[in-house]
Amino acid sequence: MLFSVDFSILVNETFQTVHWAFIPADSVSECREVAREMRESIPESKNHHVHIFIEQ
């Protein structure tokens, strides 16, 4: 399966996409693990944490 993944931060009570990717994986769990690894390369600040949204 191919999953669309948005990496977003919360700004003024609205999620703003800072990065997106298509991730091939056999399950949502596998996709989540790959997305978590990718999230490590996206810089975070104390005020903005990167959230992961997975869409099938």
N, C-alpha and C positions, 0 to 999 in steps of 0.2 A: 504494500500500500504506500501511497505517497501522502504525506501530511504537510499541511501548510502551518507554519509556526510563526507567531508574532512575538517579538520581545518588546515589551512596553514598559514605560515608567508612568507613574501617577503624577500629573501636574494639574493643580487647581481642580481636583476631583474628577479629572478626565484622563483616561489612559491614552498615551501618545506612543505610537510605534517608533522605536529607535533602530530596529533591525528586523528583517523577516527572512525566512528560509523555507525551502521545500526539503523535507527529510524523508527518505525512503526507509521504511521499517515494517516489520511483521506485525507489530502491535503498538498500542498507545504507550504501554509501559516502556518498550524499547525506544520509541520516539522521545519520550520524556527524558530518558537517560542521555540520549544524544543531545537533546536541547539543553539539558543542565550542563553538559560539558561545553557546549557552545557559549552558554551564558557567562562562563568564567572569563571569556576573552572580551566581554563587553564591560567597559569601565562603569563602576557604580560610585555614587557619592553617599554621604550620610543621609541626605534628604531624598534621594531617588534610588529606589531599589528596582531592579529589572524583574518583571513578572513575565511568565511564559503562558501563552494561550495557544492551544493546539486545536486545529480544525482538520477534519477528515475530508 
